[in-house]
Amino acid sequence: MKVIIIGNGIAGSNAARYIRKLGDHEIFMVSGESEYPFSRTALMYIYMGHVQFNGTKLYEDFFWQKNRITLLKKWVSKIDYTSKSVIFDDGSSLPYDKLIIATGSKPNKFGWPGQDLKGVQGLYTLLDLESMEQATQMGVDHAVIVGGGLIGVEMAEMFHSRNIPVTFLVREKKFWDMVLPADEAHMVSEHILKHGIDLRLESEIAEIIDDGNGSVAGVITKAGEHIKCNFVGLTVGVSPNITFLKESGIEINRGILVDEYLSTNIPDVYAIGDCAEIRMPKPGRKAIEAVWYTGRMMGQSVAQTICGKPTAYDPGLWFNSAKFFDIEYQVYGEIIATRQEITQTFYWQHPELEKSIRIDFKKDSKQVIGFNLMGIRFRQEVCHHWIKNGTTINDVMQNLALANFDPEFYDEYEEQIVAAYNKECGEQIKHQGKRNLSLVNRLLSKI
């Protein structure tokens, strides 16, 4: 059986790897972006000089040949579902028995005048990084970044590392406040400002100005302000990269519609990763989740199905992580940015440092449903265990030290956190003191 995978991101690469583990099928992985799969989340570190491109590859180059996975550096122009073949932009084609579409995302554009000028771009692909580097080498005197979120703050940090002034336009009242609760959004907003970024909250662009030669010369905000710049970063989210599939017969909404087995409406065609839209997502989950770990899990699930063991995709509990300059961020489970009547929250913030934890729990049963962490690491497996097992907030506080990540290297704040919880909630939870590592390891082995 011949399997073709379009896209070599984490979803496509993991699908290829697991198909090979499970069977002896002929595997082709196609991408016009790069010959070898790489970590997309590491793009910023290439620009900042922390790592070279070769250091971001998922595996050594010989891995793919050793595992008989053929890599093709080609762009796909269309798919012929009748003849079951993939047609490339050079006119060549390749037949398939099973096809996996894993074409990822593309940066959003919302029809702003001047959005296609030279020097206006997003940051998602290796080609985006290369054009950003080229612009920098030619000389970026001032950059304007449009849109809050993870890619926006990454781009701001990248320019900051090269001492390029940045104006950051965010339409919300606080940075990423549609995801982060108000306290954390305020902390991150202040942290961005401390790094010298000109963060403009409640500000949007109306137009990108042409310098008369097809390049960007500045932006005009909706408030009428003219900001001179010669680079504009569009980071107002991403959308599925499926333009070449429109009117092809495959069923599309925002993304490629798939069932729980990641199958499309076309026989023997599957979609995974950022470009896939689950028809009936699990409760509390979105139909499209452009997150690294969901793509990885989708790749593994579809490999099982293709290799004769139909496996429904189960994303498990929500998890995400990021970095806002110096603040590490993790979220486990369900954290609600705006309060709801059925939930309650406990929030602790360090009085001096940019560190905080938030634990959301049900008002009636006191069962924890989510953890939001800023500048403090908790063990993912412990947090997920507590959420899955309906552990109460009191029991979590009693055993909070169990979640501490490498206390040998990181400061511990359990005593302060438990004291704050007791004061806020009128409890008398006793702090267990510094944890016994051998005891912790025994407990973790049972999870």
C-alpha positions in Angstrom: 0.0 0.0 0.0 1.3 3.5 -0.9 0.7 6.3 1.6 1.2 9.9 0.7 1.4 12.6 3.4 1.2 16.2 2.2 3.0 18.3 4.8 6.0 17.5 7.0 5.1 19.3 10.2 4.8 17.5 13.5 1.4 16.0 12.4 2.7 14.6 9.1 6.0 13.5 10.5 4.5 11.7 13.4 2.0 10.0 11.0 4.9 8.8 8.8 6.9 7.6 11.8 4.1 5.6 13.3 3.0 4.1 10.0 6.5 2.8 9.6 6.5 1.4 13.1 3.2 -0.4 12.5 3.6 -1.7 8.9 5.7 -2.1 5.8 3.8 0.4 3.6 5.4 2.6 1.0 5.5 6.1 2.5 6.0 9.4 0.7 6.1 12.7 2.7 5.7 15.9 0.5 6.5 19.5 1.3 7.5 22.4 -0.8 8.7 24.3 2.3 11.7 22.2 3.3 13.3 18.9 2.4 13.6 17.8 6.0 11.1 18.1 8.8 12.0 20.7 11.5 10.6 22.1 14.7 8.4 25.1 13.7 8.3 26.3 17.3 12.1 26.8 17.0 12.0 29.3 14.2 12.4 32.3 16.5 15.5 30.8 18.0 17.2 30.6 14.6 16.6 34.3 14.1 17.9 35.1 17.6 21.1 33.1 17.0 20.4 30.5 19.6 20.4 27.6 17.2 21.1 26.9 13.5 18.5 25.3 11.2 20.1 21.9 11.4 19.7 22.0 15.1 15.9 22.2 14.7 15.5 19.1 12.5 13.3 16.5 14.1 15.8 13.8 13.3 19.2 13.3 11.6 18.9 13.3 7.8 19.7 9.6 7.6 16.7 8.7 9.8 14.2 9.0 6.9 16.2 6.9 4.5 16.9 4.3 7.2 13.1 4.1 7.8 12.3 4.0 4.1 10.3 7.2 4.2 10.7 9.1 0.9 10.9 12.8 1.2 9.8 14.9 -1.8 10.4 18.7 -1.9 7.5 19.7 -4.1 4.4 21.9 -4.0 1.1 20.2 -4.5 -1.2 22.0 -6.9 -4.3 19.7 -6.7 -5.5 16.2 -5.9 -7.4 14.0 -8.3 -9.6 11.9 -6.1 -11.0 9.8 -9.0 -7.6 8.6 -10.2 -6.3 8.8 -6.6 -3.3 10.8 -7.5 -1.5 13.9 -6.2 -0.5 16.5 -8.9 2.5 18.7 -8.3 3.1 22.2 -9.6 5.8 21.0 -12.0 3.1 18.8 -13.8 4.3 15.5 -12.3 2.0 13.3 -10.3 2.1 10.4 -7.8 -0.7 7.8 -7.2 -1.8 6.9 -3.7 -3.8 4.2 -1.9 -4.2 6.3 1.3 -3.7 10.1 1.5 -3.1 12.2 4.6 -3.4 16.0 4.3 -1.4 17.8 6.9 -0.8 21.2 5.4 -0.9 23.2 8.6 -1.8 26.9 8.9 -1.3 30.2 7.2 -1.2 33.7 8.8 -4.5 35.5 8.7 -5.1 38.6 6.6 -8.3 40.7 6.9 -8.3 42.8 3.8 -6.3 45.8 5.0 -5.2 48.2 2.3 -1.5 47.5 1.7 -1.4 44.1 3.4 0.4 42.6 0.3 3.2 45.1 0.2 6.8 44.0 0.5 7.8 44.0 4.2 4.4 42.9 5.4 4.2 39.3 6.5 3.4 36.7 9.1 5.6 34.2 10.9 4.7 30.6 10.4 6.8 29.0 7.8 10.6 28.6 7.1 10.0 30.9 4.1 8.6 33.6 6.5 11.7 33.4 8.6 13.9 33.7 5.6 12.1 36.8 4.3 12.2 38.3 7.8 15.9 37.7 8.0 16.4 39.2 4.5 14.4 42.3 5.5 16.5 42.6 8.6 19.8 42.4 6.6 18.5 45.1 4.3 17.7 47.3 7.4 14.6 47.4 9.6 14.5 50.8 11.4 11.2 50.2 13.1 8.8 47.3 13.1 5.0 47.3 13.8 3.4 44.1 14.9 -0.3 43.8 14.5 -2.3 41.4 16.8 -1.6 40.0 20.2 -1.0 36.3 20.9 1.9 33.9 20.9 3.3 34.5 17.5 3.1 38.3 18.0 5.1 38.2 21.2 7.6 35.9 19.6 8.1 38.3 16.8 8.5 41.2 19.2 11.2 39.3 21.1 13.0 38.4 17.9 13.3 42.0 16.8 14.1 43.0 20.4 17.1 40.6 20.3 18.5 42.6 17.3 17.8 46.0 19.0 15.1 46.9 16.5 12.4 49.1 17.9 9.0 47.5 18.0 5.5 49.0 18.2 3.0 46.3 19.2 -0.7 47.0 18.3 -3.2 44.9 20.3 -6.9 45.5 20.0 -7.8 44.0 23.4 -7.6 45.9 26.7 -4.8 43.6 27.9 -2.5 41.2 26.1 -4.2 38.0 25.0 -7.1 38.6 27.4 -9.4 36.4 25.4 -7.3 33.5 26.7 -5.6 34.7 29.8 -7.5 35.7 32.9 -7.2 39.4 33.8 -4.4 39.1 36.4 -2.2 37.1 34.1 -3.0 39.2 31.1 -2.0 42.3 33.1 1.3 40.6 34.3 2.3 39.8 30.7 1.3 43.2 29.4 3.5 44.9 32.0 6.3 42.4 31.3 6.3 43.3 27.6 6.5 47.0 28.4 9.4 46.4 30.8 11.4 45.0 27.8 11.1 48.2 26.0 8.3 47.2 23.6 5.9 50.0 22.7 2.8 48.0 23.5 -0.4 49.8 22.4 -3.5 48.2 23.8 -6.9 48.9 22.3 -5.2 49.8 19.1 -5.8 48.5 15.5 -4.5 49.3 12.1 -6.7 50.8 9.4 -4.2 50.9 6.5 -0.6 49.9 5.6 1.1 52.7 3.7 3.0 52.2 0.4 6.4 54.0 0.1 5.6 54.4 -3.6 7.8 51.5 -4.7 5.7 48.6 -3.4 7.2 48.4 0.1 5.8 49.4 3.4 6.4 52.9 4.8 4.2 52.9 7.8 0.7 52.2 9.2 -2.3 54.3 10.0 -4.3 53.2 13.1 -8.0 53.4 13.4 -7.5 56.3 15.8 -5.8 58.1 12.9 -2.2 57.9 14.1 0.5 57.5 11.5 3.4 55.2 12.7 6.4 55.1 10.4 8.0 51.7 9.9 9.5 49.5 7.2 8.3 46.2 8.5 4.8 45.0 9.5 4.2 41.7 11.2 0.7 40.3 10.8 0.1 38.1 13.8 -3.7 38.1 14.1 -4.0 34.4 14.3 -3.8 31.6 11.7 -6.3 29.7 9.6 -6.1 26.3 7.9 -3.8 26.2 4.8 -6.3 24.6 2.4 -6.8 27.2 -0.4 -5.6 24.7 -3.0 -8.4 22.3 -2.0 -11.4 24.6 -2.4 -13.9 23.4 -4.9 -12.0 20.1 -5.2 -14.8 18.0 -3.8 -13.5 17.6 -0.3 -15.8 18.9 2.4 -14.5 22.1 4.0 -15.8 24.5 6.6 -13.0 26.6 8.2 -10.8 23.5 7.9 -11.1 20.1 6.3 -14.0 18.4 8.0 -13.1 15.0 9.5 -14.8 12.5 11.8 -13.5 11.0 15.0 -11.2 8.8 12.9 -9.8 11.8 11.0 -11.5 10.6 7.8 -12.8 13.1 5.3 -15.8 12.7 3.0 -13.5 11.3 0.3 -12.7 7.6 0.7 -9.1 6.9 1.8 -8.3 10.6 2.4 -7.6 11.8 5.9 -6.7 15.2 7.4 -4.7 15.9 10.5 -3.1 18.8 12.4 -3.9 22.5 12.0 -5.8 22.0 8.7 -8.3 19.5 10.2 -11.7 20.5 11.6 -13.3 17.9 13.9 -17.0 17.6 13.0 -18.0 16.8 16.6 -15.3 17.9 19.0 -15.1 16.6 22.5 -16.9 18.7 25.2 -14.8 21.8 26.0 -12.6 21.4 23.0 -12.5 23.4 19.8 -13.1 22.0 16.3 -9.7 23.3 15.2 -6.8 23.3 17.6 -3.6 24.6 16.0 -1.3 23.3 18.8 1.9 21.2 18.5 0.8 18.4 20.7 -2.6 17.9 19.1 -0.9 17.5 15.7 1.4 15.0 17.2 -1.4 12.9 18.7 -3.5 13.1 15.4 -0.5 11.8 13.5 -0.3 8.8 15.8 -4.0 8.1 15.7 -4.3 8.2 11.9 -1.4 5.9 11.6 -3.2 3.3 13.7 -6.3 3.6 11.5 -4.4 3.3 8.2 -2.5 0.3 9.5 -5.7 -1.7 10.2 -6.5 -0.7 13.7 -9.2 2.0 13.6 -8.5 4.4 16.4 -10.6 7.4 17.3 -8.7 10.6 17.9 -8.9 11.5 21.6 -7.1 14.8 22.5 -7.3 14.1 26.2 -7.1 17.1 28.6 -6.2 20.5 27.2 -2.5 21.5 27.6 -0.5 24.3 26.2 2.8 26.1 27.0 4.5 29.2 25.8 7.0 31.8 26.8 6.4 35.6 27.1 10.0 36.9 27.0 11.1 35.7 30.4 7.8 34.3 31.7 7.2 30.7 31.1 3.5 29.7 30.8 1.7 26.4 31.1 -2.0 25.6 31.2 -3.5 22.2 32.1 -7.2 21.5 31.8 -9.9 24.2 31.7 -9.1 27.7 32.7 -11.8 30.3 32.1 -10.7 33.8 31.2 -14.0 35.3 32.4 -15.7 34.0 35.5 -18.8 31.7 35.3 -21.3 30.9 38.0 -20.5 27.2 38.3 -16.8 27.7 38.8 -14.5 29.2 41.4 -10.9 30.2 41.2 -8.0 30.5 43.5 -5.2 32.8 42.4 -1.8 33.4 44.0 0.8 35.9 42.8 4.3 36.4 44.1 4.5 39.8 45.8 7.7 40.7 44.0 8.4 38.3 41.2 6.5 37.6 38.0 5.2 34.3 39.2 1.6 33.1 39.8 -0.6 30.0 39.9 -4.4 29.8 39.3 -6.5 26.8 40.1 -10.1 26.6 38.8 -12.5 24.3 40.5 -16.2 23.5 40.6 -18.2 25.4 43.1 -20.4 22.6 44.2 -18.0 19.6 44.3 -14.7 21.5 44.7 -13.2 19.3 42.0 -10.3 20.9 40.2 -10.7 21.5 36.5 -7.6 23.5 35.5 -4.2 25.0 36.4 -2.7 28.2 35.0 0.9 28.7 35.7 3.1 31.8 35.2 6.8 31.5 35.9 6.3 28.3 38.0 6.4 24.8 36.7 4.1 22.0 37.8 4.4 18.4 36.6 1.9 17.8 33.8 1.2 14.2 34.8 0.3 15.2 38.3 -2.0 18.0 37.2 -3.7 15.7 34.7 -4.1 13.0 37.3 -5.8 15.4 39.7 -8.2 16.7 37.0 -9.1 13.3 35.6 -9.7 11.9 39.0 -11.9 14.7 40.2 -9.5 15.6 43.1 -10.8 18.4 45.3 -9.0 21.7 45.7 -8.4 20.9 49.4 -6.7 17.6 48.5 -4.6 19.4 45.9 -3.5 22.0 48.4 -2.6 19.2 50.9 -0.3 17.6 48.3 0.8 20.6 46.3 4.5 19.7 46.7 3.9 16.7 44.6 3.4 18.9 41.5 6.6 20.9 42.0 8.9 20.5 39.0 12.5 19.8 40.0 12.6 21.6 43.3 16.3 20.9 43.4 16.7 23.6 40.8 13.7 25.8 41.3 12.5 27.7 44.4 9.5 26.3 46.2 6.4 28.4 47.1 4.0 25.8 48.4 4.0 27.2 52.0 3.1 30.7 50.8 0.5 29.3 48.3 -1.2 27.2 50.9 -1.2 30.0 53.5 -2.9 32.3 50.9 -5.5 29.6 50.1 -6.3 29.1 53.8 -6.7 32.9 54.3 -8.9 33.3 51.2 -11.1 30.2 51.6 -11.2 29.9 55.4 -9.5 26.5 55.4 -6.8 25.0 57.7 -4.8 23.0 55.2 -1.4 22.0 56.7 1.6 22.4 54.5 3.6 19.2 54.2 7.0 20.9 54.1 9.7 20.1 51.6 8.8 17.0 49.7 10.5 13.7 50.2 11.8 12.8 46.7 11.7 9.1 47.1 8.1 9.4 48.3 7.2 11.6 45.4 8.7 9.1 42.9 6.7 6.3 44.5 3.5 8.3 44.2 4.2 9.3 40.6 4.8 5.6 39.7 1.2 5.0 40.7 -0.2 7.7 38.4 
